[in-house]
């Protein structure tokens, strides 16, 4: 029997796999996601969905829902107890004094509007998402306007449980 040759993952596959491992530390079961920010094939910082330091986690005390009314009139519940993985990674870079200029950010889904604005202002040049976010069109447009490269591993849209 012929032995198959091992095929190393691409850098994008490698960093996305690390982001998915980081997501296992997330503390909100609605959107366990992780984030890796890398430059020149080196991980700079990571982040995962979790409550601010010293505050209770969704997994421990439940979700903190706020109603969100969308432009089309649809009302959804959004958990606001946690800081997004992208935000936590950017905060970690700030705490450690690590510049993110020219970096690539790897995450589970299209970043939300707030995360997109932070990503743009940090000087991150590329974003790689595992899947699309159901309300990610505004972020996609901001990235286009800002000249940020946005790549998807899959064109599927991520669906939340309990949405």
N, C-alpha and C positions, 0 to 999 in steps of 0.2 A: 504494500500500500504506500502510495506517495504522500509524504508529509507536506501539508500546506505551509507556505511561507507566512510568517507573521507580518501583518501590515500595521505599521504604526499609525496612530490617529494623526489627523492634520492638527495644526495648532488650534484652529477654531474648535475642532472636536474635543481636543484636550482641555481647553479652558472652559468649554461648556460642561464637560463632565465634572470638572472641579466645581463649577457654579452649582451644579445639581447636588454635589456632595455637601457643599456649604449650606444649601437649602435645608438639609436635614436638621440644622440647628434652629430653624425658624420656629416661632412660638405662636403662630396663628394658623389654625388648620384650614382656613378658607383660602389661603394663598401662600403656601410654603414655597418661598422662592429665595434664591441666593444670587449673588452677583460677584463677578470677578472683574477687576480692572487691571489690564496688562499693557505693557509696552516693551517692544524689542524682545518678545518671547519670554518675558519675565513678569510674574505676578507682582503687582504693586500693592494692592489691597483687596479685601473681600468684605462682603456684608450680607446679612440675611434679614428677613422680616422679623422684627421684634419690637417690644415696647421700649420706650426711653429708659435709660439706666435708672434702676431703683423703683420703677413703676411696675404694677402687676401685668402679667402676660395673659393673653386670651386663653391659652391652654390651661391656665390656673384659675381664672375668675370669669371667663366667658368673654364674648365679644362686646364692643362698645359701638353699637350701630347708630348711624345718622342717615336720615332719608336724603336722597339726592334726587332732584328733579332735573331730568335731562331736557335738552332743547326740543325734543319731539313730544314732551309731556310725560314720558315714561318715568315712573318713580321706582327707584331701587334702594335697597339698604346697603350701606357701605361701612365696613368696620374701620374705625378711625383710632383704635387703641395703639396700633403699631406704626413704626417708621419703616418705610419701604427699603428693600435690600439695596437699591441704588443709592438712596439717601444715606444709609448707614455706611456704605463703602466710601462715599464722598466725605462723610464726616470723619471716618477713620483716616483718610488721607490728610484732612485738615489737622487733625490731632497730632499726626505723626510728621507733619511738615513735608508731605510728598506731593510734588506737582503732578498734575494729571494731563498736562499739555501733550497732545499727540497720541494719547492712549486709546485703547479699544476697551469697551465695556461689554461684558457678556452677562445676559440675564434671561429669565424664564419667558417673559412676554414683553410686548411693546411697552416702554416706560409710560407712566401717566404724564399728564401735562406738567405738573410740578417737577417731577424727576427730569423730564425732557429739558426744561428751562435750566435746571442745575447742570445737567450734562453739557449743554451748549456753553454755559458760562465757565465751566471748568477747562474748556479747551479740548475735551475728548473729541476725537476725529471720526470714530466709527463705533457703531452699536450693533451687536449681534444678538438676536433674540431667538429663543427656541421656537416660540409660537407668537401669533398675533394676539393682541388684547382686544376685546369686543368694542372698547371705546378708545381705540388708539389712533384714530384718523387725524385728530388735531396734532398729536405728537409727531406723527409721520410727516405732516405738512411743515411743522416747525423745523424738523431735521432737514427737510428738503431746502427750505429757505435759508437755513444756517450753513448748508453745505456739508452736513454730517452724513456719512455713508451709513445706511441702515440695511442690514442683511438679516434674512430669516432662514433658520434651519428648515422650518416647515411653514407652509402657508396656512396651516390649520389655525383656528381661533381657539384659545384656551377657554374652557368653560369652568366656572366655579361651582362647587357644591354649595348649597344653601343660598343661592343668589336670589 
